[in-house]
Amino acid sequence: MEEIIKEAKVSKVKMAMDLILSIISAGIAIPILIKDLRTKLTLTNKRLSGSIGLIKTQNIDSPLNKINGVEVRQNLFGKMFNYGTITVVTAATKFNLDYIENPDELKTAINNQIEQYEEDRMTRQAEKMAQAMR
């Protein structure tokens, strides 16, 4: 059974900046705001899935044991307002999510869940071996 561990979304500070920009630019920045609203990343006990965009989309759906690394990048404003870019690296792709709230917290949650996934997998394997030996 799969359960959601954490969900990540674009920072409210970034969305507020895009809204202000859209008002100033007479609506030209609305597609940027829509992209922000459509950006999400979901961590479950088995996988990491996410998507960016409405018309031109990019998706990730990776089992936790296939994730090779998670990177966080923050500039000065990102550190001040607690947002940053999360990069998830798998064997097949590199997935970037910009302006994600609490990026370090998300990175820690992903890494912790990867460790838990491996521990659970090894426990299940040991139980199967013990049953086979009976």
MODELLER restraints for C-alpha pairs under 7 A, 6 or more apart:
rsr = mdl.restraints
at = mdl.atoms
rsr.add(forms.Gaussian(group=physical.xy_distance, feature=features.Distance(at['CA:2:A'], at['CA:44:A']), mean=6.41, stdev=0.5))
rsr.add(forms.Gaussian(group=physical.xy_distance, feature=features.Distance(at['CA:2:A'], at['CA:45:A']), mean=6.00, stdev=0.5))
rsr.add(forms.Gaussian(group=physical.xy_distance, feature=features.Distance(at['CA:2:A'], at['CA:46:A']), mean=6.38, stdev=0.5))
rsr.add(forms.Gaussian(group=physical.xy_distance, feature=features.Distance(at['CA:3:A'], at['CA:44:A']), mean=5.35, stdev=0.5))
rsr.add(forms.Gaussian(group=physical.xy_distance, feature=features.Distance(at['CA:3:A'], at['CA:45:A']), mean=5.79, stdev=0.5))
rsr.add(forms.Gaussian(group=physical.xy_distance, feature=features.Distance(at['CA:4:A'], at['CA:43:A']), mean=5.98, stdev=0.5))
rsr.add(forms.Gaussian(group=physical.xy_distance, feature=features.Distance(at['CA:4:A'], at['CA:44:A']), mean=4.19, stdev=0.5))
rsr.add(forms.Gaussian(group=physical.xy_distance, feature=features.Distance(at['CA:4:A'], at['CA:45:A']), mean=6.61, stdev=0.5))
rsr.add(forms.Gaussian(group=physical.xy_distance, feature=features.Distance(at['CA:5:A'], at['CA:43:A']), mean=5.46, stdev=0.5))
rsr.add(forms.Gaussian(group=physical.xy_distance, feature=features.Distance(at['CA:5:A'], at['CA:44:A']), mean=4.89, stdev=0.5))
rsr.add(forms.Gaussian(group=physical.xy_distance, feature=features.Distance(at['CA:5:A'], at['CA:45:A']), mean=6.38, stdev=0.5))
rsr.add(forms.Gaussian(group=physical.xy_distance, feature=features.Distance(at['CA:6:A'], at['CA:42:A']), mean=6.02, stdev=0.5))
rsr.add(forms.Gaussian(group=physical.xy_distance, feature=features.Distance(at['CA:6:A'], at['CA:43:A']), mean=5.14, stdev=0.5))
rsr.add(forms.Gaussian(group=physical.xy_distance, feature=features.Distance(at['CA:6:A'], at['CA:44:A']), mean=6.92, stdev=0.5))
rsr.add(forms.Gaussian(group=physical.xy_distance, feature=features.Distance(at['CA:7:A'], at['CA:41:A']), mean=5.70, stdev=0.5))
rsr.add(forms.Gaussian(group=physical.xy_distance, feature=features.Distance(at['CA:7:A'], at['CA:42:A']), mean=4.50, stdev=0.5))
rsr.add(forms.Gaussian(group=physical.xy_distance, feature=features.Distance(at['CA:7:A'], at['CA:43:A']), mean=6.16, stdev=0.5))
rsr.add(forms.Gaussian(group=physical.xy_distance, feature=features.Distance(at['CA:8:A'], at['CA:40:A']), mean=5.79, stdev=0.5))
rsr.add(forms.Gaussian(group=physical.xy_distance, feature=features.Distance(at['CA:8:A'], at['CA:41:A']), mean=5.08, stdev=0.5))
rsr.add(forms.Gaussian(group=physical.xy_distance, feature=features.Distance(at['CA:8:A'], at['CA:42:A']), mean=6.43, stdev=0.5))
rsr.add(forms.Gaussian(group=physical.xy_distance, feature=features.Distance(at['CA:8:A'], at['CA:100:A']), mean=6.59, stdev=0.5))
rsr.add(forms.Gaussian(group=physical.xy_distance, feature=features.Distance(at['CA:8:A'], at['CA:101:A']), mean=6.79, stdev=0.5))
rsr.add(forms.Gaussian(group=physical.xy_distance, feature=features.Distance(at['CA:9:A'], at['CA:39:A']), mean=6.34, stdev=0.5))
rsr.add(forms.Gaussian(group=physical.xy_distance, feature=features.Distance(at['CA:9:A'], at['CA:40:A']), mean=5.05, stdev=0.5))
rsr.add(forms.Gaussian(group=physical.xy_distance, feature=features.Distance(at['CA:9:A'], at['CA:41:A']), mean=6.73, stdev=0.5))
rsr.add(forms.Gaussian(group=physical.xy_distance, feature=features.Distance(at['CA:9:A'], at['CA:100:A']), mean=5.62, stdev=0.5))
rsr.add(forms.Gaussian(group=physical.xy_distance, feature=features.Distance(at['CA:9:A'], at['CA:101:A']), mean=6.28, stdev=0.5))
rsr.add(forms.Gaussian(group=physical.xy_distance, feature=features.Distance(at['CA:10:A'], at['CA:36:A']), mean=5.94, stdev=0.5))
rsr.add(forms.Gaussian(group=physical.xy_distance, feature=features.Distance(at['CA:10:A'], at['CA:39:A']), mean=6.57, stdev=0.5))
rsr.add(forms.Gaussian(group=physical.xy_distance, feature=features.Distance(at['CA:10:A'], at['CA:99:A']), mean=5.32, stdev=0.5))
rsr.add(forms.Gaussian(group=physical.xy_distance, feature=features.Distance(at['CA:10:A'], at['CA:100:A']), mean=4.45, stdev=0.5))
rsr.add(forms.Gaussian(group=physical.xy_distance, feature=features.Distance(at['CA:10:A'], at['CA:101:A']), mean=5.87, stdev=0.5))
rsr.add(forms.Gaussian(group=physical.xy_distance, feature=features.Distance(at['CA:11:A'], at['CA:83:A']), mean=6.12, stdev=0.5))
rsr.add(forms.Gaussian(group=physical.xy_distance, feature=features.Distance(at['CA:11:A'], at['CA:99:A']), mean=5.71, stdev=0.5))
rsr.add(forms.Gaussian(group=physical.xy_distance, feature=features.Distance(at['CA:11:A'], at['CA:100:A']), mean=5.41, stdev=0.5))
rsr.add(forms.Gaussian(group=physical.xy_distance, feature=features.Distance(at['CA:11:A'], at['CA:101:A']), mean=4.66, stdev=0.5))
rsr.add(forms.Gaussian(group=physical.xy_distance, feature=features.Distance(at['CA:14:A'], at['CA:99:A']), mean=6.66, stdev=0.5))
rsr.add(forms.Gaussian(group=physical.xy_distance, feature=features.Distance(at['CA:15:A'], at['CA:33:A']), mean=6.28, stdev=0.5))
rsr.add(forms.Gaussian(group=physical.xy_distance, feature=features.Distance(at['CA:15:A'], at['CA:36:A']), mean=6.68, stdev=0.5))
rsr.add(forms.Gaussian(group=physical.xy_distance, feature=features.Distance(at['CA:18:A'], at['CA:29:A']), mean=6.63, stdev=0.5))
rsr.add(forms.Gaussian(group=physical.xy_distance, feature=features.Distance(at['CA:18:A'], at['CA:32:A']), mean=6.87, stdev=0.5))
rsr.add(forms.Gaussian(group=physical.xy_distance, feature=features.Distance(at['CA:18:A'], at['CA:33:A']), mean=5.74, stdev=0.5))
rsr.add(forms.Gaussian(group=physical.xy_distance, feature=features.Distance(at['CA:19:A'], at['CA:33:A']), mean=6.67, stdev=0.5))
rsr.add(forms.Gaussian(group=physical.xy_distance, feature=features.Distance(at['CA:21:A'], at['CA:29:A']), mean=6.28, stdev=0.5))
rsr.add(forms.Gaussian(group=physical.xy_distance, feature=features.Distance(at['CA:22:A'], at['CA:28:A']), mean=5.79, stdev=0.5))
rsr.add(forms.Gaussian(group=physical.xy_distance, feature=features.Distance(at['CA:22:A'], at['CA:29:A']), mean=4.40, stdev=0.5))
rsr.add(forms.Gaussian(group=physical.xy_distance, feature=features.Distance(at['CA:22:A'], at['CA:30:A']), mean=5.67, stdev=0.5))
rsr.add(forms.Gaussian(group=physical.xy_distance, feature=features.Distance(at['CA:35:A'], at['CA:52:A']), mean=6.67, stdev=0.5))
rsr.add(forms.Gaussian(group=physical.xy_distance, feature=features.Distance(at['CA:35:A'], at['CA:53:A']), mean=4.63, stdev=0.5))
rsr.add(forms.Gaussian(group=physical.xy_distance, feature=features.Distance(at['CA:35:A'], at['CA:54:A']), mean=6.21, stdev=0.5))
rsr.add(forms.Gaussian(group=physical.xy_distance, feature=features.Distance(at['CA:38:A'], at['CA:52:A']), mean=6.01, stdev=0.5))
rsr.add(forms.Gaussian(group=physical.xy_distance, feature=features.Distance(at['CA:38:A'], at['CA:53:A']), mean=5.53, stdev=0.5))
rsr.add(forms.Gaussian(group=physical.xy_distance, feature=features.Distance(at['CA:38:A'], at['CA:54:A']), mean=6.33, stdev=0.5))
rsr.add(forms.Gaussian(group=physical.xy_distance, feature=features.Distance(at['CA:39:A'], at['CA:51:A']), mean=5.68, stdev=0.5))
rsr.add(forms.Gaussian(group=physical.xy_distance, feature=features.Distance(at['CA:39:A'], at['CA:52:A']), mean=4.39, stdev=0.5))
rsr.add(forms.Gaussian(group=physical.xy_distance, feature=features.Distance(at['CA:39:A'], at['CA:53:A']), mean=6.24, stdev=0.5))
rsr.add(forms.Gaussian(group=physical.xy_distance, feature=features.Distance(at['CA:40:A'], at['CA:50:A']), mean=5.40, stdev=0.5))
rsr.add(forms.Gaussian(group=physical.xy_distance, feature=features.Distance(at['CA:40:A'], at['CA:51:A']), mean=5.68, stdev=0.5))
rsr.add(forms.Gaussian(group=physical.xy_distance, feature=features.Distance(at['CA:40:A'], at['CA:52:A']), mean=6.73, stdev=0.5))
rsr.add(forms.Gaussian(group=physical.xy_distance, feature=features.Distance(at['CA:41:A'], at['CA:49:A']), mean=5.79, stdev=0.5))
rsr.add(forms.Gaussian(group=physical.xy_distance, feature=features.Distance(at['CA:41:A'], at['CA:50:A']), mean=4.05, stdev=0.5))
rsr.add(forms.Gaussian(group=physical.xy_distance, feature=features.Distance(at['CA:41:A'], at['CA:51:A']), mean=6.63, stdev=0.5))
rsr.add(forms.Gaussian(group=physical.xy_distance, feature=features.Distance(at['CA:42:A'], at['CA:48:A']), mean=5.82, stdev=0.5))
rsr.add(forms.Gaussian(group=physical.xy_distance, feature=features.Distance(at['CA:42:A'], at['CA:49:A']), mean=5.28, stdev=0.5))
rsr.add(forms.Gaussian(group=physical.xy_distance, feature=features.Distance(at['CA:42:A'], at['CA:50:A']), mean=5.92, stdev=0.5))
rsr.add(forms.Gaussian(group=physical.xy_distance, feature=features.Distance(at['CA:43:A'], at['CA:49:A']), mean=6.59, stdev=0.5))
rsr.add(forms.Gaussian(group=physical.xy_distance, feature=features.Distance(at['CA:43:A'], at['CA:110:A']), mean=6.95, stdev=0.5))
rsr.add(forms.Gaussian(group=physical.xy_distance, feature=features.Distance(at['CA:45:A'], at['CA:113:A']), mean=6.45, stdev=0.5))
rsr.add(forms.Gaussian(group=physical.xy_distance, feature=features.Distance(at['CA:45:A'], at['CA:117:A']), mean=6.86, stdev=0.5))
rsr.add(forms.Gaussian(group=physical.xy_distance, feature=features.Distance(at['CA:46:A'], at['CA:63:A']), mean=5.98, stdev=0.5))
rsr.add(forms.Gaussian(group=physical.xy_distance, feature=features.Distance(at['CA:46:A'], at['CA:64:A']), mean=5.90, stdev=0.5))
rsr.add(forms.Gaussian(group=physical.xy_distance, feature=features.Distance(at['CA:46:A'], at['CA:117:A']), mean=6.81, stdev=0.5))
rsr.add(forms.Gaussian(group=physical.xy_distance, feature=features.Distance(at['CA:47:A'], at['CA:61:A']), mean=6.93, stdev=0.5))
rsr.add(forms.Gaussian(group=physical.xy_distance, feature=features.Distance(at['CA:47:A'], at['CA:62:A']), mean=5.52, stdev=0.5))
rsr.add(forms.Gaussian(group=physical.xy_distance, feature=features.Distance(at['CA:47:A'], at['CA:63:A']), mean=4.21, stdev=0.5))
rsr.add(forms.Gaussian(group=physical.xy_distance, feature=features.Distance(at['CA:47:A'], at['CA:64:A']), mean=4.89, stdev=0.5))
rsr.add(forms.Gaussian(group=physical.xy_distance, feature=features.Distance(at['CA:48:A'], at['CA:61:A']), mean=5.75, stdev=0.5))
rsr.add(forms.Gaussian(group=physical.xy_distance, feature=features.Distance(at['CA:48:A'], at['CA:62:A']), mean=5.36, stdev=0.5))
rsr.add(forms.Gaussian(group=physical.xy_distance, feature=features.Distance(at['CA:48:A'], at['CA:63:A']), mean=6.37, stdev=0.5))
rsr.add(forms.Gaussian(group=physical.xy_distance, feature=features.Distance(at['CA:48:A'], at['CA:64:A']), mean=6.46, stdev=0.5))
rsr.add(forms.Gaussian(group=physical.xy_distance, feature=features.Distance(at['CA:49:A'], at['CA:60:A']), mean=5.17, stdev=0.5))
rsr.add(forms.Gaussian(group=physical.xy_distance, feature=features.Distance(at['CA:49:A'], at['CA:61:A']), mean=4.19, stdev=0.5))
rsr.add(forms.Gaussian(group=physical.xy_distance, feature=features.Distance(at['CA:49:A'], at['CA:62:A']), mean=6.34, stdev=0.5))
rsr.add(forms.Gaussian(group=physical.xy_distance, feature=features.Distance(at['CA:50:A'], at['CA:59:A']), mean=5.64, stdev=0.5))
rsr.add(forms.Gaussian(group=physical.xy_distance, feature=features.Distance(at['CA:50:A'], at['CA:60:A']), mean=5.19, stdev=0.5))
rsr.add(forms.Gaussian(group=physical.xy_distance, feature=features.Distance(at['CA:50:A'], at['CA:61:A']), mean=6.59, stdev=0.5))
rsr.add(forms.Gaussian(group=physical.xy_distance, feature=features.Distance(at['CA:51:A'], at['CA:57:A']), mean=6.79, stdev=0.5))
rsr.add(forms.Gaussian(group=physical.xy_distance, feature=features.Distance(at['CA:51:A'], at['CA:58:A']), mean=5.58, stdev=0.5))
rsr.add(forms.Gaussian(group=physical.xy_distance, feature=features.Distance(at['CA:51:A'], at['CA:59:A']), mean=4.32, stdev=0.5))
rsr.add(forms.Gaussian(group=physical.xy_distance, feature=features.Distance(at['CA:51:A'], at['CA:60:A']), mean=6.38, stdev=0.5))
rsr.add(forms.Gaussian(group=physical.xy_distance, feature=features.Distance(at['CA:52:A'], at['CA:58:A']), mean=5.25, stdev=0.5))
rsr.add(forms.Gaussian(group=physical.xy_distance, feature=features.Distance(at['CA:52:A'], at['CA:59:A']), mean=6.54, stdev=0.5))
rsr.add(forms.Gaussian(group=physical.xy_distance, feature=features.Distance(at['CA:60:A'], at['CA:95:A']), mean=6.99, stdev=0.5))
rsr.add(forms.Gaussian(group=physical.xy_distance, feature=features.Distance(at['CA:64:A'], at['CA:114:A']), mean=5.51, stdev=0.5))
rsr.add(forms.Gaussian(group=physical.xy_distance, feature=features.Distance(at['CA:65:A'], at['CA:114:A']), mean=6.62, stdev=0.5))
rsr.add(forms.Gaussian(group=physical.xy_distance, feature=features.Distance(at['CA:66:A'], at['CA:90:A']), mean=5.92, stdev=0.5))
rsr.add(forms.Gaussian(group=physical.xy_distance, feature=features.Distance(at['CA:66:A'], at['CA:91:A']), mean=6.87, stdev=0.5))
rsr.add(forms.Gaussian(group=physical.xy_distance, feature=features.Distance(at['CA:67:A'], at['CA:89:A']), mean=6.07, stdev=0.5))
rsr.add(forms.Gaussian(group=physical.xy_distance, feature=features.Distance(at['CA:67:A'], at['CA:90:A']), mean=4.61, stdev=0.5))
rsr.add(forms.Gaussian(group=physical.xy_distance, feature=features.Distance(at['CA:68:A'], at['CA:89:A']), mean=5.47, stdev=0.5))
rsr.add(forms.Gaussian(group=physical.xy_distance, feature=features.Distance(at['CA:68:A'], at['CA:90:A']), mean=5.07, stdev=0.5))
rsr.add(forms.Gaussian(group=physical.xy_distance, feature=features.Distance(at['CA:68:A'], at['CA:91:A']), mean=6.82, stdev=0.5))
rsr.add(forms.Gaussian(group=physical.xy_distance, feature=features.Distance(at['CA:69:A'], at['CA:88:A']), mean=5.97, stdev=0.5))
rsr.add(forms.Gaussian(group=physical.xy_distance, feature=features.Distance(at['CA:69:A'], at['CA:89:A']), mean=5.10, stdev=0.5))
rsr.add(forms.Gaussian(group=physical.xy_distance, feature=features.Distance(at['CA:70:A'], at['CA:86:A']), mean=6.99, stdev=0.5))
rsr.add(forms.Gaussian(group=physical.xy_distance, feature=features.Distance(at['CA:70:A'], at['CA:87:A']), mean=5.65, stdev=0.5))
rsr.add(forms.Gaussian(group=physical.xy_distance, feature=features.Distance(at['CA:70:A'], at['CA:88:A']), mean=4.65, stdev=0.5))
rsr.add(forms.Gaussian(group=physical.xy_distance, feature=features.Distance(at['CA:70:A'], at['CA:89:A']), mean=6.25, stdev=0.5))
rsr.add(forms.Gaussian(group=physical.xy_distance, feature=features.Distance(at['CA:70:A'], at['CA:107:A']), mean=6.38, stdev=0.5))
rsr.add(forms.Gaussian(group=physical.xy_distance, feature=features.Distance(at['CA:71:A'], at['CA:86:A']), mean=5.73, stdev=0.5))
rsr.add(forms.Gaussian(group=physical.xy_distance, feature=features.Distance(at['CA:71:A'], at['CA:87:A']), mean=4.99, stdev=0.5))
rsr.add(forms.Gaussian(group=physical.xy_distance, feature=features.Distance(at['CA:71:A'], at['CA:88:A']), mean=6.55, stdev=0.5))
rsr.add(forms.Gaussian(group=physical.xy_distance, feature=features.Distance(at['CA:72:A'], at['CA:84:A']), mean=6.58, stdev=0.5))
rsr.add(forms.Gaussian(group=physical.xy_distance, feature=features.Distance(at['CA:72:A'], at['CA:85:A']), mean=5.65, stdev=0.5))
rsr.add(forms.Gaussian(group=physical.xy_distance, feature=features.Distance(at['CA:72:A'], at['CA:86:A']), mean=4.81, stdev=0.5))
rsr.add(forms.Gaussian(group=physical.xy_distance, feature=features.Distance(at['CA:72:A'], at['CA:87:A']), mean=6.43, stdev=0.5))
rsr.add(forms.Gaussian(group=physical.xy_distance, feature=features.Distance(at['CA:72:A'], at['CA:103:A']), mean=6.40, stdev=0.5))
rsr.add(forms.Gaussian(group=physical.xy_distance, feature=features.Distance(at['CA:72:A'], at['CA:104:A']), mean=6.74, stdev=0.5))
rsr.add(forms.Gaussian(group=physical.xy_distance, feature=features.Distance(at['CA:73:A'], at['CA:84:A']), mean=5.61, stdev=0.5))
rsr.add(forms.Gaussian(group=physical.xy_distance, feature=features.Distance(at['CA:73:A'], at['CA:85:A']), mean=5.12, stdev=0.5))
rsr.add(forms.Gaussian(group=physical.xy_distance, feature=features.Distance(at['CA:73:A'], at['CA:86:A']), mean=6.70, stdev=0.5))
rsr.add(forms.Gaussian(group=physical.xy_distance, feature=features.Distance(at['CA:74:A'], at['CA:83:A']), mean=6.90, stdev=0.5))
rsr.add(forms.Gaussian(group=physical.xy_distance, feature=features.Distance(at['CA:74:A'], at['CA:84:A']), mean=4.61, stdev=0.5))
rsr.add(forms.Gaussian(group=physical.xy_distance, feature=features.Distance(at['CA:74:A'], at['CA:85:A']), mean=6.47, stdev=0.5))
rsr.add(forms.Gaussian(group=physical.xy_distance, feature=features.Distance(at['CA:78:A'], at['CA:84:A']), mean=5.41, stdev=0.5))
rsr.add(forms.Gaussian(group=physical.xy_distance, feature=features.Distance(at['CA:82:A'], at['CA:101:A']), mean=6.11, stdev=0.5))
rsr.add(forms.Gaussian(group=physical.xy_distance, feature=features.Distance(at['CA:82:A'], at['CA:102:A']), mean=5.53, stdev=0.5))
rsr.add(forms.Gaussian(group=physical.xy_distance, feature=features.Distance(at['CA:83:A'], at['CA:99:A']), mean=5.32, stdev=0.5))
rsr.add(forms.Gaussian(group=physical.xy_distance, feature=features.Distance(at['CA:83:A'], at['CA:100:A']), mean=5.17, stdev=0.5))
rsr.add(forms.Gaussian(group=physical.xy_distance, feature=features.Distance(at['CA:83:A'], at['CA:101:A']), mean=4.46, stdev=0.5))
rsr.add(forms.Gaussian(group=physical.xy_distance, feature=features.Distance(at['CA:83:A'], at['CA:102:A']), mean=5.60, stdev=0.5))
rsr.add(forms.Gaussian(group=physical.xy_distance, feature=features.Distance(at['CA:83:A'], at['CA:103:A']), mean=6.01, stdev=0.5))
rsr.add(forms.Gaussian(group=physical.xy_distance, feature=features.Distance(at['CA:84:A'], at['CA:98:A']), mean=6.21, stdev=0.5))
rsr.add(forms.Gaussian(group=physical.xy_distance, feature=features.Distance(at['CA:84:A'], at['CA:99:A']), mean=4.78, stdev=0.5))
rsr.add(forms.Gaussian(group=physical.xy_distance, feature=features.Distance(at['CA:84:A'], at['CA:100:A']), mean=5.34, stdev=0.5))
rsr.add(forms.Gaussian(group=physical.xy_distance, feature=features.Distance(at['CA:84:A'], at['CA:101:A']), mean=6.83, stdev=0.5))
rsr.add(forms.Gaussian(group=physical.xy_distance, feature=features.Distance(at['CA:84:A'], at['CA:103:A']), mean=5.76, stdev=0.5))
rsr.add(forms.Gaussian(group=physical.xy_distance, feature=features.Distance(at['CA:85:A'], at['CA:96:A']), mean=6.69, stdev=0.5))
rsr.add(forms.Gaussian(group=physical.xy_distance, feature=features.Distance(at['CA:85:A'], at['CA:97:A']), mean=5.51, stdev=0.5))
rsr.add(forms.Gaussian(group=physical.xy_distance, feature=features.Distance(at['CA:85:A'], at['CA:98:A']), mean=4.28, stdev=0.5))
rsr.add(forms.Gaussian(group=physical.xy_distance, feature=features.Distance(at['CA:85:A'], at['CA:99:A']), mean=5.56, stdev=0.5))
rsr.add(forms.Gaussian(group=physical.xy_distance, feature=features.Distance(at['CA:85:A'], at['CA:100:A']), mean=6.13, stdev=0.5))
rsr.add(forms.Gaussian(group=physical.xy_distance, feature=features.Distance(at['CA:86:A'], at['CA:96:A']), mean=5.76, stdev=0.5))
rsr.add(forms.Gaussian(group=physical.xy_distance, feature=features.Distance(at['CA:86:A'], at['CA:97:A']), mean=5.24, stdev=0.5))
rsr.add(forms.Gaussian(group=physical.xy_distance, feature=features.Distance(at['CA:86:A'], at['CA:98:A']), mean=6.55, stdev=0.5))
rsr.add(forms.Gaussian(group=physical.xy_distance, feature=features.Distance(at['CA:86:A'], at['CA:103:A']), mean=6.50, stdev=0.5))
rsr.add(forms.Gaussian(group=physical.xy_distance, feature=features.Distance(at['CA:87:A'], at['CA:94:A']), mean=6.72, stdev=0.5))
rsr.add(forms.Gaussian(group=physical.xy_distance, feature=features.Distance(at['CA:87:A'], at['CA:95:A']), mean=5.52, stdev=0.5))
rsr.add(forms.Gaussian(group=physical.xy_distance, feature=features.Distance(at['CA:87:A'], at['CA:96:A']), mean=4.48, stdev=0.5))
rsr.add(forms.Gaussian(group=physical.xy_distance, feature=features.Distance(at['CA:87:A'], at['CA:97:A']), mean=6.46, stdev=0.5))
rsr.add(forms.Gaussian(group=physical.xy_distance, feature=features.Distance(at['CA:88:A'], at['CA:94:A']), mean=5.80, stdev=0.5))
rsr.add(forms.Gaussian(group=physical.xy_distance, feature=features.Distance(at['CA:88:A'], at['CA:95:A']), mean=5.16, stdev=0.5))
rsr.add(forms.Gaussian(group=physical.xy_distance, feature=features.Distance(at['CA:88:A'], at['CA:96:A']), mean=6.60, stdev=0.5))
rsr.add(forms.Gaussian(group=physical.xy_distance, feature=features.Distance(at['CA:89:A'], at['CA:95:A']), mean=6.46, stdev=0.5))
